[in-house]
Amino acid sequence: QDNEGFQFSTDPAQFVEATLEILEKGLQQMGDIPQPEKLILPHLFKTQPKLVLASVNLDEGWVQELRTSLDDSLETSLPYMTDYLQCFQQYIDLLKLDPAAHVKALQEQETPPSNDDFAKQVQENLDKEQQLYGNIPETLTIGLFQLSCKEIRKLLGGKLHSLAGLMQDVLAVRLREQCATVLESFQGMYVQLRKSPKNIEELSELREYMASLPAEVEKLTVEINANIDLFSILENFRYKLSADDHHTRWKMFGSPKATYDLIAATDAALTKERENFFNTMQSQQSEFDETLNDLDGIVGDFAQYHDLTKIDEIAANVASVNERLQLSLQQAKLFNSREGLFGKHSTDYTRLQRIAKDFEPFSNLWTMTASWLVNRKKWTDGAFDQIDAKALEDQVMNGSKTMFKVARAFRDRDNPEVLKIAEKIRSELEEFKPFVPLVVALRNDGMRDRHWQQVSDKCSVQVSPAMEDFTLRRFLELGMHESVDAISEIGDKAGKEFSIEKALAKMKKDWHGIEFDVREKYRATDTYILKGSDDVSALLDEHILTSQ
């Protein structure tokens, strides 16, 4: 045999040729036997030539007839040898088979065979191996020939046995992977069940998780049974499994019970923890009631604050109370949430809402006042190019509305001293409001020297960022606020020009690095293929649209 087909190790025709050749050589040797006289009495036959005994000659007719008869007899067995060789053609695919490559190809299929399919193929190959040994004898006599089939029998049977063994290896690898996946799933459950909750939220989440486990265990039990069946299949094939494999088998088999035992133990521990968490919450709620009493008193005392010279101290107190109120609101929400988890009715904390509502006017008043007193000085006398126009506009416009609401609230509460401060700050904001458009216009990012010159021409005064006293107060002293409409128009124009400048700069930047690719020659010519034109065309169209 070779990789292409079956053949005899020695061509049977050579046996025919060899037999006839021996016959011919024998007859030739018979014709060359010397007469015994000369050998016995050599001194009497010194001068005589070599004399041989008379013998049969190959050319004699009857000898030729016997040779032909022998040849025909030998040739008679050759067709039977050829016919028997053809019987092996049924094993040609097996002869060419590479067991390792075949199994690898099966595994690399888009949909590899299932475990059951592999097990079925293993049994089929083992059955074929036994059938092959029954069909091919070790030795066989055909006419004058005796054939030895031991080597080819061993080779073909070995391939079937190897194929079955490799498939069993695949099943064993799959089994180990499947068992590892199942045990990993159970291990994840154990980790979660052994966690110690730090609060009722974590405890409730753990209980919800525990409630979902029976369904998960049921799913894994199906996988466990499938793996146990695969163990049995491999054992039936007498596949050698390691001690670790058997340990994994029984560990996996006992995992559902171990999980249910751990669930029961965890449930008992959580019941005790739940009681501890509930007692802790009740203690915290008692302390929280005292906090609310304290906040209620502090808010009630805020009506006595009306000294603007202590604005920093008052603002700090306001920030502190706001922080405590925010934390208290979060704490009240947390208590109500936890009461729901404990199955209790929610405690009414509307009192906290009332305290926060009572404090809101004080908070707005003193927060706005502190910010206004600081920013007014900075905006008026500070460097004009450091002013954040957007922040200024928001605070002045929104602050005026806020102080209107604050004044109305204190008017209803009959707090004349505090009301006086609210109206004072609101009045100052209203006085400053007409200057806002001036600041917004001149702090436009697009203001350039040419725009400052246009402003100077409109106001009949020379102003620019290079001037010595570049402040809002100086602008007001120069009466620039009286030309605010004209200045706003210049500022709007500067802003639009700035937007165009940015768009043009972006377009220019987009073209940096844009290149046509002409590296590829067109066939055997001296011309080249232009690539990248689609990207260039798309960018050009985009920029044309932007320009329009």
JORA-V177285 format. One record per pair of residues at least 24 apart in sequence whose C-alpha atoms are under 8 Angstrom apart, sorted by the first residue. I is the first residue (numbers start at 1). J is the second residue. Records with the same first field share a line. If there is no record, write none. Layout:
I=J ; J
This chain:
1=152
3=95 ; 96
4=92 ; 96
5=89 ; 92 ; 95
6=85 ; 88 ; 89 ; 92
7=85
8=85
12=78 ; 81
13=75 ; 78
16=71 ; 74 ; 75
20=67 ; 70 ; 71
24=58
27=56 ; 57 ; 58
28=57 ; 58
30=55 ; 56
31=55 ; 56 ; 57
74=144
77=142 ; 143 ; 144 ; 145
80=142
81=142
91=156
94=156 ; 159 ; 160
95=156
97=159
98=159
99=159 ; 160 ; 162 ; 163 ; 166
100=163 ; 166
103=163 ; 166 ; 167
115=171 ; 230
118=167 ; 168 ; 171
119=167 ; 168 ; 171 ; 233
121=164
122=163 ; 164 ; 165 ; 167 ; 168
123=164
125=160 ; 161 ; 163 ; 164
126=160 ; 161 ; 164
128=160
129=157 ; 158 ; 160 ; 161
130=157
132=157
133=157
168=234 ; 239
171=230 ; 234
172=234
175=227 ; 230 ; 231
176=245
178=227
179=224 ; 227 ; 248 ; 249 ; 252
182=220 ; 223 ; 224 ; 252
183=252 ; 255
186=255 ; 259
189=259
190=259 ; 262
193=262 ; 263 ; 266
194=266
199=277
200=274 ; 277 ; 338 ; 341
201=338 ; 341
203=270 ; 274
204=341
207=267
210=263
217=256
221=256
224=252 ; 253
278=342
281=335
285=335
292=352
295=321 ; 325 ; 355
296=355
299=355 ; 358 ; 359
302=362
303=415 ; 418
305=418
306=417 ; 418 ; 421
311=366 ; 369 ; 370
312=370
314=366
315=366 ; 367 ; 370
318=362 ; 363 ; 366 ; 367
319=363
322=363
325=356
328=352
361=406 ; 409 ; 410
362=406
364=402 ; 403 ; 406
365=403 ; 406 ; 422
368=399
369=425
379=472
380=471 ; 472 ; 473
381=471 ; 472 ; 473
382=471 ; 472
383=470 ; 471
384=470 ; 471 ; 472
385=443 ; 465 ; 470
387=443
388=443
389=439 ; 440 ; 443
390=440
392=436
393=436 ; 440
396=429 ; 432 ; 433 ; 436
397=433
399=426 ; 429
400=426 ; 429 ; 430
434=481
435=481
437=484 ; 488
438=481 ; 484 ; 487 ; 488
439=472
440=488 ; 491
441=487 ; 488 ; 489 ; 490 ; 491 ; 492
442=487 ; 488 ; 491
444=491 ; 494 ; 495
445=494 ; 495 ; 498
446=491 ; 494 ; 495 ; 496 ; 497 ; 498 ; 499
447=491 ; 494 ; 495
448=494
451=490 ; 491 ; 494
454=490
455=487 ; 490
458=483 ; 486 ; 487
459=483
507=543
